[in-house]
Amino acid sequence: MPRPAKAAPVLSIACRAILAGAVFLLPVTSPALGQSAPALTDRPALSEEATNRVADLMATTGLDRIFEQFGTAVAESPALDAILADEAFVAAWQQSAREAFEDEALVARLEGRLTEYLSQDELDQLVQFLSSPFGQRVNGLELATQDQPPEAQERLMLEGEALYADAGSQRQEHFERMLTLTSAEISNAMLAGSIRAMMLGLHFSNGGDIAVPWEEIDEEVEATMQAMAGELDASLRFVLAYTYRELTDAELEQYIAFLETPAAQRFYALTAFSVGEIVHEAMEAFGTSLALRLNTVAV
């Protein structure tokens, strides 16, 4: 299907806005173990008390809000730069996005995955760190970044860029190590999901068929992600520099030591894989819902 010439620059603008939003939405500590799923070996069932601690762990790290926040970003994306002027389309888009992502079942699925595959010992280690004074301080810094409103994100990204540029070589090495351990996998999953949604919107706004062209969309998402890979890596560095600006080099080393523990790697690998899987499926539900609504309102 041919696309108007304006589609390419609109996509570029939208992707940049979504890039900033997706990066700031994420819990900044999400270590990734590559593209493959972590080994999901059977673990002894957690006690009821331990299961409740998983829910508390998600609340502490902001994971209980991640899908709702992401859904809000997707819902607001059509209005980022007056991309879509059709009020009926925007209303259908926003309602479909909120329905797809403000579903408590998504959080329950993530909680269930963590409950099923985290051991009691791993959970104890995570809770011990996050409940320590240092863990509480680090987690507070991360949540402060995650909760930044959209209008503040560009300014904070610029501040993070300046902080990274001014950091000494040792501090930059710490950030590089953290980048290896943290957020790249979950960031890519969320960003790809956002771009997928934007491509879907462009398809419909350009007069596409109601049938959702997922194969075509996925090809364009892959191409866009490849083009934005360097920008994503740079953005993550800037977010790290901004988020941990109050930590000394010694404190960064202390935090890195925690991120390198098997318990932390296990927790965040499970989180990254599960969030990516859930977002992918929710995007398909979003597309189906939007297609039905657009058919109903005859956009």
C-alpha positions as CSV (number, residue, x, y, z in Angstrom):
1,M,0.0,0.0,0.0
2,P,1.6,3.4,-1.0
3,R,2.0,5.9,1.8
4,P,1.8,9.7,1.5
5,A,5.2,11.4,1.5
6,K,4.4,12.9,4.9
7,A,4.3,9.5,6.6
8,A,8.1,9.1,6.9
9,P,8.8,12.4,8.7
10,V,5.7,11.9,10.9
11,L,7.0,8.5,11.8
12,S,10.4,9.9,12.6
13,I,9.0,12.7,14.8
14,A,6.7,10.3,16.6
15,C,9.4,7.7,17.2
16,R,11.6,10.3,18.8
17,A,8.9,11.3,21.1
18,I,8.0,7.7,21.9
19,L,11.7,6.9,22.4
20,A,12.0,9.5,25.2
21,G,8.7,8.3,26.7
22,A,9.6,4.6,26.6
23,V,13.0,5.1,28.2
24,F,11.7,7.2,31.0
25,L,8.7,4.9,31.6
26,L,10.9,1.9,32.5
27,P,12.3,0.9,35.8
28,V,15.9,1.9,35.0
29,T,17.3,-1.3,36.4
30,S,16.2,-4.1,34.1
31,P,19.3,-6.3,33.4
32,A,19.0,-8.3,30.3
33,L,20.5,-11.6,29.3
34,G,20.2,-11.2,25.5
35,Q,17.3,-11.8,23.2
36,S,16.5,-15.3,24.5
37,A,14.2,-16.3,27.3
38,P,15.8,-17.1,30.7
39,A,15.8,-20.7,31.7
40,L,12.4,-21.3,33.2
41,T,13.2,-24.2,35.4
42,D,10.7,-25.5,38.0
43,R,11.1,-24.0,41.4
44,P,9.5,-25.0,44.7
45,A,6.2,-23.2,45.2
46,L,6.5,-20.0,47.2
47,S,4.5,-19.7,50.4
48,E,1.5,-17.4,50.6
49,E,3.7,-14.9,52.5
50,A,6.4,-15.1,49.8
51,T,3.7,-14.6,47.1
52,N,2.6,-11.4,48.8
53,R,6.2,-10.3,48.9
54,V,6.4,-10.6,45.1
55,A,3.4,-8.2,44.9
56,D,5.2,-5.9,47.3
57,L,8.4,-6.2,45.2
58,M,6.5,-5.2,42.1
59,A,5.0,-2.2,43.9
60,T,8.3,-1.1,45.2
61,T,10.0,-1.2,41.8
62,G,7.1,0.3,39.9
63,L,6.4,-2.8,37.9
64,D,2.8,-2.8,39.0
65,R,2.3,0.4,37.0
66,I,4.5,-0.3,34.0
67,F,1.7,-1.4,31.6
68,E,-0.7,1.4,32.6
69,Q,2.1,4.0,32.1
70,F,3.0,2.5,28.7
71,G,-0.6,2.4,27.7
72,T,-0.9,6.1,28.5
73,A,2.1,6.9,26.4
74,V,0.6,4.9,23.5
75,A,-2.8,6.6,24.0
76,E,-1.4,10.0,23.8
77,S,1.0,9.4,20.9
78,P,-1.4,10.4,18.1
79,A,-1.5,14.0,19.5
80,L,2.2,14.4,19.9
81,D,2.7,16.7,16.9
82,A,-0.9,16.9,15.6
83,I,-0.2,13.8,13.6
84,L,-3.8,12.9,13.4
85,A,-6.4,15.6,13.2
86,D,-9.4,13.3,12.9
87,E,-11.2,13.4,16.3
88,A,-13.0,10.1,15.7
89,F,-9.7,8.3,15.0
90,V,-8.0,9.8,18.1
91,A,-10.9,8.8,20.3
92,A,-10.9,5.3,18.9
93,W,-7.1,5.0,19.3
94,Q,-7.1,6.3,22.9
95,Q,-9.9,4.1,24.1
96,S,-8.4,1.0,22.5
97,A,-5.0,1.7,23.9
98,R,-6.3,2.2,27.4
99,E,-8.4,-0.9,27.3
100,A,-5.5,-2.9,26.1
101,F,-3.0,-1.8,28.7
102,E,-5.0,-0.7,31.7
103,D,-5.9,-4.4,32.2
104,E,-5.1,-5.7,35.7
105,A,-4.6,-9.1,34.1
106,L,-1.4,-7.9,32.5
107,V,0.1,-7.1,35.9
108,A,-1.3,-10.4,37.3
109,R,0.5,-12.3,34.5
110,L,3.8,-10.6,35.3
111,E,3.3,-11.3,39.0
112,G,2.4,-14.9,38.2
113,R,5.6,-15.4,36.2
114,L,7.8,-14.0,38.9
115,T,6.0,-16.0,41.6
116,E,6.4,-19.2,39.6
117,Y,10.0,-18.9,38.7
118,L,11.7,-17.0,41.5
119,S,13.1,-19.1,44.3
120,Q,12.6,-18.2,48.0
121,D,16.3,-17.5,48.3
122,E,16.3,-15.2,45.2
123,L,13.3,-13.3,46.6
124,D,15.0,-13.0,50.0
125,Q,18.1,-11.4,48.4
126,L,16.1,-9.0,46.3
127,V,13.9,-7.9,49.3
128,Q,17.0,-7.6,51.5
129,F,18.7,-5.2,49.1
130,L,15.6,-3.1,48.3
131,S,14.7,-2.7,51.9
132,S,18.2,-1.6,52.9
133,P,18.9,2.2,53.2
134,F,21.1,2.1,50.1
135,G,18.6,0.0,48.2
136,Q,15.7,2.4,49.1
137,R,17.8,5.3,48.0
138,V,18.6,3.8,44.7
139,N,15.1,2.7,44.1
140,G,13.8,6.2,44.9
141,L,16.1,7.7,42.3
142,E,14.9,5.2,39.7
143,L,11.2,5.8,40.5
144,A,11.7,9.6,40.3
145,T,13.0,9.2,36.8
146,Q,10.3,6.8,35.8
147,D,7.6,9.1,37.1
148,Q,8.7,12.2,35.2
149,P,5.9,13.9,33.2
150,P,6.2,14.0,29.4
151,E,6.8,17.7,29.3
152,A,9.9,17.3,31.5
153,Q,11.5,14.4,29.7
154,E,13.3,16.4,26.9
155,R,14.8,18.7,29.5
156,L,16.0,15.9,31.7
157,M,17.4,14.0,28.7
158,L,19.5,17.1,27.8
159,E,20.6,17.4,31.4
160,G,21.6,13.7,31.4
161,E,23.6,14.2,28.1
162,A,25.5,17.0,29.8
163,L,26.1,15.0,32.9
164,Y,27.4,12.1,30.8
165,A,29.7,14.3,28.8
166,D,31.1,15.9,32.0
167,A,31.6,12.5,33.8
168,G,35.2,11.3,34.2
169,S,36.4,8.2,32.4
170,Q,35.9,6.0,35.5
171,R,32.3,7.1,35.9
172,Q,31.6,6.6,32.2
173,E,33.0,3.1,32.5
174,H,30.5,2.5,35.4
175,F,27.7,3.7,33.1
176,E,28.9,1.4,30.3
177,R,28.9,-1.5,32.7
178,M,25.4,-0.6,33.9
179,L,24.2,-0.3,30.3
180,T,25.5,-3.9,29.7
181,L,23.6,-5.1,32.8
182,T,20.5,-2.9,32.6
183,S,17.4,-1.8,30.6
184,A,18.4,-2.4,27.0
185,E,16.2,-5.5,26.5
186,I,13.1,-4.2,28.2
187,S,13.6,-0.8,26.6
188,N,13.8,-2.4,23.1
189,A,10.7,-4.4,23.8
190,M,8.7,-1.3,24.9
191,L,10.0,0.9,22.2
192,A,9.3,-1.7,19.5
193,G,5.8,-2.0,20.9
194,S,5.4,1.8,20.7
195,I,6.6,2.0,17.2
196,R,4.4,-0.9,16.2
197,A,1.4,1.0,17.5
198,M,2.5,4.1,15.6
199,M,2.9,2.2,12.4
200,L,-0.6,0.8,12.9
201,G,-2.0,4.3,13.4
202,L,-0.2,5.5,10.2
203,H,-1.7,2.5,8.3
204,F,-5.2,3.4,9.3
205,S,-4.8,7.2,9.0
206,N,-3.5,6.7,5.5
207,G,-6.6,4.9,4.4
208,G,-5.4,1.3,5.0
209,D,-7.7,-1.7,5.1
210,I,-9.3,-2.7,8.3
211,A,-7.4,-6.0,8.3
212,V,-4.4,-5.4,10.5
213,P,-1.2,-5.9,8.3
214,W,1.0,-7.2,11.1
215,E,3.7,-8.7,8.8
216,E,4.1,-5.4,7.0
217,I,4.1,-3.5,10.2
218,D,6.7,-5.8,11.8
219,E,9.0,-5.3,8.9
220,E,8.8,-1.5,9.2
221,V,9.3,-1.8,13.0
222,E,12.5,-3.8,12.5
223,A,13.9,-1.3,10.0
224,T,13.0,1.6,12.3
225,M,14.5,-0.1,15.4
226,Q,17.8,-0.7,13.4
227,A,17.9,2.9,12.4
228,M,17.3,4.1,16.0
229,A,19.6,1.6,17.7
230,G,22.4,4.2,18.3
231,E,19.9,6.8,19.5
232,L,18.4,4.3,21.9
233,D,21.8,3.4,23.3
234,A,22.7,7.1,23.7
235,S,19.4,7.8,25.4
236,L,19.9,5.0,27.9
237,R,23.4,6.4,28.8
238,F,21.9,9.8,29.4
239,V,19.1,8.4,31.5
240,L,21.7,6.5,33.6
241,A,23.8,9.7,34.1
242,Y,20.7,11.7,35.1
243,T,19.1,9.0,37.4
244,Y,22.2,8.3,39.4
245,R,23.7,11.8,39.4
246,E,23.6,11.9,43.2
247,L,25.6,8.6,43.6
248,T,29.3,8.7,44.0
249,D,31.6,6.4,41.9
250,A,32.0,4.2,45.0
251,E,28.2,4.0,45.3
252,L,27.8,3.1,41.6
253,E,30.3,0.3,42.2
254,Q,28.2,-0.9,45.1
255,Y,25.1,-0.9,43.0
256,I,26.8,-2.7,40.1
257,A,27.9,-5.4,42.5
258,F,24.2,-6.0,43.4
259,L,23.2,-6.0,39.7
260,E,25.8,-8.7,39.0
261,T,24.4,-11.1,41.6
262,P,22.6,-14.2,40.3
263,A,19.4,-13.2,42.1
264,A,19.3,-9.7,40.4
265,Q,20.1,-11.1,37.0
266,R,17.4,-13.7,37.4
267,F,14.8,-11.2,38.5
268,Y,15.4,-8.7,35.8
269,A,15.9,-11.2,33.1
270,L,12.5,-12.7,34.0
271,T,11.0,-9.2,34.1
272,A,12.5,-8.2,30.7
273,F,11.3,-11.3,28.9
274,S,7.9,-11.3,30.5
275,V,7.2,-7.6,29.9
276,G,8.3,-7.9,26.3
277,E,6.0,-10.9,25.8
278,I,3.0,-9.2,27.4
279,V,3.5,-6.0,25.5
280,H,3.7,-7.8,22.2
281,E,0.4,-9.6,22.9
282,A,-1.3,-6.5,24.2
283,M,-0.3,-4.7,21.0
284,E,-2.1,-7.3,19.0
285,A,-5.2,-6.8,21.2
286,F,-4.9,-3.1,20.7
287,G,-4.7,-3.4,16.9
288,T,-7.8,-5.7,16.8
289,S,-9.8,-3.4,19.0
290,L,-8.8,-0.3,17.0
291,A,-9.7,-2.0,13.7
292,L,-13.2,-2.8,15.0
293,R,-13.7,0.7,16.3
294,L,-12.6,2.3,13.1
295,N,-14.9,0.1,11.2
296,T,-17.8,1.1,13.5
297,V,-17.1,4.8,13.2
298,A,-16.2,4.6,9.5
299,V,-13.0,6.6,9.7
